[in-house]
Amino acid sequence: MARLVLIFFIVACLKTVNVLAQGNAPTATPVGVGAATQGNIAAAPAGTSSLGGLGVNYGLLGDNLPTPDKVIDLIKSNKINKVRIFEPKQAVLQALKDSNLELALGTRNEDLQSLATDPSAATKFVQENVVAYSPGVKFSYITLGNEVIPGQYANFVFDAMQNMQNALKAANVNVPVSTVVATSVLGSSYPPSNATFGQDASAVMEKIVSFLQQNQYPLLANVYTCFPYFAEPTNINADYALGNANVAKGVTDGSIHYNTMFDAMIDAVYVAMEKVGGKDVKLVVSETGWPSAGVNLATMDNAKAYVNNVIQRVSSGKGTPLRPSIPIEAYIFAMFNENQKPAGTEQNFGLFYPDMKPVYPVSIA
């Protein structure tokens, strides 16, 4: 998960977002968050074939995590119907068989070059990780790379996506192909109507967006409101960052008003895509979350408030102000606190501890 937060976005927020009274942000009481039974996340059912619904990121960077079969049972028991993994893991894929969970399957960033330059590498990936587990595993997306644009692997993404699509078609498998970007692909992002892709990402993103538009595949983006807030807590409205829409003063962009930074960041990506010909490309929020420890503002209360607000936002079935008819599909980051990630906030994004007890209660109204 990239920790690059758009400075432009932060500066714009400083200029426009109203400030809460000092001291309210870190201890703000969650607004509109229902009570939850300890150990369970109650969620409304979502369609299995259309955009929308709640998912979770299942990472494996821990030496004390439950076995995959127990994890899949835990996900299902909490009524989450979508899961994302960052690379193929045979034990996880096996545990997902006949689970009825939808899977967003990623490729390793370091494999992008071979997948881009050697079509047989894509064929091998599809045969070993998709065909071998079909139809028992319900693949929702195959994602080529995680937050590599801009960067050393960026120029491999488009060709890798094409090769993967060809390999899937050859295997008679109909699964959308995409990539996962961070909001650092944006050069300008505020207000959302001014959003564009950055100069170091625009050439690659134009090709990718054209591919997605042509095939009617979504773009996946990691959306974090916590990092701008951590950077400027005295200047950014805590409720706006936490998604407390009923009390946040928000920002206005022309005729559109944003009560939450979450919606504003999503719409900024929509605008950037539309400006390069992707007016029909939908957006999936592949990661979003708030750490419960690691820095001063990474508190249990703030994490609980933010995640509950996202869950309620997704369960409402409503889109963003710019795309009101498109339900939001979002994957909470992450399933567990993972002790082999870098120390600090990175180890504290989990909904659950490794013993499968909840870090904090979350629910859907």
Secondary structure, DSSP 8 states (H G I E B T S, - for coil): ------HHHHHHHHHHS----TTTTTT---SS-----TT--------SSSS-EEEEE-----SS---HHHHHHHHHHTT--EEEESS--HHHHHHHTTS--EEEEE--GGGHHHHHH-HHHHHHHHHHHTGGGTTTSEEEEEEEEES-SSSTTHHHHHHHHHHHHHHHHHTT----EEEEEEGGGEEE-SSGGG-EE-TTTHHHHHHHHHHHHHHT--EEEE--SHHHHHH-TTTS-HHHHHT-TTT---EEETTEEES-HHHHHHHHHHHHHHHTT-TT--EEEEEE---SSSSTT--HHHHHHHHHHHHHHHHT----SSSTTS--EEEES-SB--TTS-SSGGGG--SB-TTS-BSS-----
